[in-house]
Amino acid sequence: MTDTTAYPVNDINRVRRLHERGTYDRAAVHAILDASALAHIAYVVDGRPFCTPTLFWRDGERLYWHGSSASRMLRNQGDGEPVCLTASHLDSLVLARSAFNHSVDYRSAMAFGHARIVDDPEEKERALATMVDRFYPQRWASLRPATRQEIKATRVIGMTIEQASAKVRAKGIGDDEEDYALPIWAERIPVLTVLGAPEPCSRLAPGVSRPERLAGYREGRALGEVLAEAHAASFGPAAGTISSARETETPSAPAAPAEDPGAEGERRP
């Protein structure tokens, strides 16, 4: 029986190095994607590789991104070209007692598929509405309607997730056992992106107040938490989550070399 809770594994998405940190569970991959606003899209144009950062959003098993119709990336993604979308979170810096054991805690997800232009008018308008509501639930309906020219000038790309994997390091300090007795300082420095205080437009019309729906966007909240909360409000709660390194730490875990979570050696494209 096919496992529908996990993505199929093949040479494209298989986690090869430190495979114990990897997972193909759909809920785990979705949790990392849904806590992200920015992704990097990798693709090839005329034999030359490109990787473009862009805003993205998920609707079920479909990933979307958008931009100007004149964009090089979007001009070359529309006829079913293979692409890879990567989202990552840096959760902490790890200082160990040896250079070899310095590392970072992170969460990352890679999704593979074929990019196609969303040219069906209904799907395109729904995708654009979803883009707004994914970050700010129910906001699209309260806005000035988009004009035909605005929609025409915007290109939307959709990709069905065909394969995906997630990789997480969340153990904090992992020195060799004999190194713990050394008189060397070691620590984990949590890394967190938080929201600042909202700054209302100076030209608001009289009597306009901040919508209650934006209450979650308040000073001091973690961005990833707010984004995941907004996604759940628009699409329903995710089936699972991946904890950040601040929630899970096992200092006595076996040592592992420092690595770049996004390096090609981690998961072969």
ZAGU-256546 format. One line per field, with one value per residue (C-alpha): residue in one letter; x, y, z. Coordinates in nm, 2 decimals, m for minus. Layout:
aa = (A	...)
x = (X	...)
y = (Y	...)
z = (Z	...)
END
This chain:
aa = (M	T	D	T	T	A	Y	P	V	N	D	I	N	R	V	R	R	L	H	E	R	G	T	Y	D	R	A	A	V	H	A	I	L	D	A	S	A	L	A	H	I	A	Y	V	V	D	G	R	P	F	C	T	P	T	L	F	W	R	D	G	E	R	L	Y	W	H	G	S	S	A	S	R	M	L	R	N	Q	G	D	G	E	P	V	C	L	T	A	S	H	L	D	S	L	V	L	A	R	S	A	F	N	H	S	V	D	Y	R	S	A	M	A	F	G	H	A	R	I	V	D	D	P	E	E	K	E	R	A	L	A	T	M	V	D	R	F	Y	P	Q	R	W	A	S	L	R	P	A	T	R	Q	E	I	K	A	T	R	V	I	G	M	T	I	E	Q	A	S	A	K	V	R	A	K	G	I	G	D	D	E	E	D	Y	A	L	P	I	W	A	E	R	I	P	V	L	T	V	L	G	A	P	E	P	C	S	R	L	A	P	G	V	S	R	P	E	R	L	A	G	Y	R	E	G	R	A	L	G	E	V	L	A	E	A	H	A	A	S	F	G	P	A	A	G	T	I	S	S	A	R	E	T	E	T	P	S	A	P	A	A	P	A	E	D	P	G	A	E	G	E	R	R	P)
x = (0.00	0.13	0.22	0.02	0.15	0.50	0.65	0.79	1.17	1.41	1.75	1.61	1.50	1.68	1.87	2.22	2.43	2.33	2.01	1.88	1.80	1.59	1.22	0.98	0.67	0.43	0.32	0.68	0.77	0.45	0.52	0.86	0.71	0.42	0.65	0.83	0.75	1.07	1.19	1.47	1.37	1.65	1.62	1.83	1.82	2.03	2.25	2.32	2.19	2.00	1.86	1.61	1.46	1.09	0.77	0.58	0.27	0.13	m0.22	m0.24	0.01	0.05	0.32	0.28	0.50	0.45	0.61	0.63	0.55	0.89	1.08	1.35	1.27	0.90	0.96	1.16	0.92	0.60	0.63	0.69	1.05	1.19	1.25	1.35	1.20	1.39	1.28	1.50	1.51	1.83	1.74	2.06	2.44	2.63	2.98	3.15	3.49	3.64	3.62	3.50	3.19	3.08	2.75	2.40	2.06	1.82	1.51	1.50	1.27	1.33	1.04	1.08	0.84	0.77	0.67	0.38	0.22	m0.12	m0.32	m0.67	m0.83	m1.02	m0.72	m0.50	m0.74	m0.79	m0.41	m0.36	m0.63	m0.47	m0.14	m0.28	m0.50	m0.22	m0.04	m0.33	m0.64	m0.96	m0.79	m0.84	m1.22	m1.16	m0.93	m0.99	m1.06	m0.76	m0.78	m0.75	m0.42	m0.28	m0.37	m0.24	0.10	0.13	0.25	0.17	0.36	0.23	0.41	0.27	0.50	0.62	0.90	1.01	1.22	1.30	1.61	1.64	1.93	1.80	2.04	2.24	2.59	2.74	3.10	3.31	3.26	3.62	3.60	3.34	3.61	3.82	3.83	3.67	3.35	3.07	2.71	2.41	2.29	1.92	1.84	1.49	1.32	1.06	0.81	0.87	0.60	0.35	0.38	0.04	0.04	0.05	m0.22	m0.49	m0.84	m1.02	m1.19	m0.99	m0.88	m0.65	m0.85	m0.88	m0.77	m0.41	m0.39	m0.15	0.10	0.22	0.55	0.78	0.61	0.82	0.77	0.76	0.49	0.27	0.31	0.22	m0.08	m0.20	m0.17	m0.37	m0.64	m0.67	m0.63	m0.68	m0.43	m0.13	m0.13	0.21	0.49	0.87	1.00	1.28	1.61	1.49	1.24	1.47	1.82	2.03	2.38	2.52	2.43	2.71	2.93	2.86	3.06	2.95	2.75	2.57	2.21	2.16	2.47	2.43	2.59	2.31	2.03	2.12	1.90)
y = (0.00	0.35	0.57	0.89	1.06	1.08	1.19	0.92	0.89	0.86	0.99	1.35	1.40	1.13	1.27	1.12	1.29	1.26	1.09	1.06	1.43	1.39	1.32	1.28	1.33	1.56	1.73	1.80	1.95	2.16	2.29	2.43	2.58	2.73	2.91	3.07	3.37	3.37	3.08	3.03	2.89	2.71	2.65	2.64	2.88	2.79	2.56	2.83	2.78	3.05	3.07	3.35	3.45	3.52	3.53	3.20	3.03	2.68	2.56	2.19	2.02	2.32	2.59	2.93	3.23	3.54	3.85	4.08	3.93	4.08	3.88	3.65	3.39	3.38	3.41	3.09	2.90	2.82	2.53	2.26	2.33	2.13	2.35	2.32	2.54	2.56	2.72	2.73	2.86	2.94	2.86	2.89	2.93	2.65	2.72	2.39	2.31	2.23	2.40	2.07	2.06	2.42	2.41	2.57	2.44	2.47	2.35	2.32	2.18	2.12	2.07	1.94	1.97	2.13	2.49	2.60	2.94	2.97	3.09	2.99	3.32	3.18	2.99	3.29	3.53	3.27	3.23	3.60	3.62	3.33	3.50	3.79	3.58	3.33	3.61	3.82	3.61	3.75	4.07	4.02	4.08	4.41	4.56	4.77	4.52	4.44	4.59	4.40	4.57	4.47	4.11	4.11	4.26	3.98	3.64	3.35	3.02	2.70	2.38	2.06	1.91	1.58	1.50	1.67	1.63	1.81	1.82	1.94	1.99	2.07	1.92	2.23	2.15	1.82	1.79	1.48	1.33	1.38	1.74	1.84	1.85	2.11	2.47	2.61	2.81	2.66	2.78	2.79	3.13	3.12	3.31	3.45	3.68	3.89	4.16	4.52	4.77	4.83	5.17	5.30	5.49	5.87	5.91	5.69	5.82	5.95	5.69	5.39	5.16	4.86	4.54	4.29	4.03	4.18	4.13	3.84	4.08	4.25	4.36	4.09	3.79	3.54	3.57	3.20	3.15	3.43	3.30	2.94	3.08	3.28	2.99	2.77	3.04	3.04	2.67	2.49	2.36	2.16	1.79	1.82	2.06	2.06	2.21	2.47	2.42	2.63	2.36	2.06	2.03	1.73	1.86	1.51	1.39	1.24	1.50	1.59	1.81	2.16	2.18	2.41	2.30	2.42	2.26	2.04	1.75	1.74	1.64	1.58	1.79)
z = (0.00	m0.09	0.20	0.14	0.46	0.31	m0.02	m0.25	m0.21	m0.50	m0.61	m0.64	m0.28	m0.08	0.22	0.18	0.44	0.81	0.69	1.04	1.03	0.73	0.69	0.39	0.60	0.43	0.75	0.85	0.51	0.51	0.86	0.75	0.43	0.61	0.87	0.57	0.36	0.15	m0.06	m0.31	m0.65	m0.84	m1.22	m1.53	m1.83	m2.14	m1.93	m1.67	m1.31	m1.13	m0.78	m0.72	m0.38	m0.39	m0.19	m0.21	m0.06	m0.03	m0.11	m0.04	m0.26	m0.48	m0.44	m0.60	m0.66	m0.86	m1.01	m1.31	m1.65	m1.76	m1.49	m1.63	m1.38	m1.46	m1.84	m1.82	m1.58	m1.75	m1.98	m1.73	m1.65	m1.35	m1.05	m0.68	m0.41	m0.08	0.25	0.55	0.91	1.11	1.47	1.66	1.64	1.81	1.96	2.07	2.22	1.89	1.55	1.40	1.62	1.57	1.39	1.36	1.44	1.14	0.97	0.59	0.32	m0.04	m0.28	m0.64	m0.93	m1.27	m1.29	m1.51	m1.58	m1.42	m1.72	m1.62	m1.52	m1.22	m1.08	m1.13	m0.95	m0.67	m0.64	m0.61	m0.35	m0.17	m0.17	0.03	0.26	0.33	0.51	0.62	0.66	0.49	0.38	0.00	0.03	0.21	m0.05	m0.36	m0.63	m0.86	m1.20	m1.53	m1.59	m1.25	m1.30	m1.66	m1.54	m1.28	m1.37	m1.14	m1.14	m0.99	m0.90	m0.77	m0.52	m0.67	m0.43	m0.11	0.20	0.52	0.72	1.08	1.33	1.67	1.92	2.03	2.15	2.05	2.16	2.17	2.52	2.62	2.53	2.78	3.05	2.86	3.00	2.69	2.67	2.47	2.41	2.19	2.07	1.97	1.65	1.61	1.36	1.55	1.44	1.52	1.62	1.34	1.17	1.05	0.72	0.77	0.51	0.66	0.59	0.90	1.11	0.97	1.25	1.24	1.16	1.45	1.20	1.22	1.60	1.56	1.39	1.70	1.83	1.97	1.81	1.62	1.25	1.18	1.44	1.30	0.94	1.05	1.24	0.94	0.71	0.94	0.97	0.59	0.50	0.83	1.09	0.97	1.06	1.23	1.32	1.34	1.66	1.65	1.82	2.11	2.20	2.16	2.29	2.37	2.46	2.52	2.17	1.95	1.77	1.41	1.18	1.10	0.78	0.54	0.55	0.20	0.04	m0.26	m0.08	0.16	m0.08	m0.44	m0.68)
END
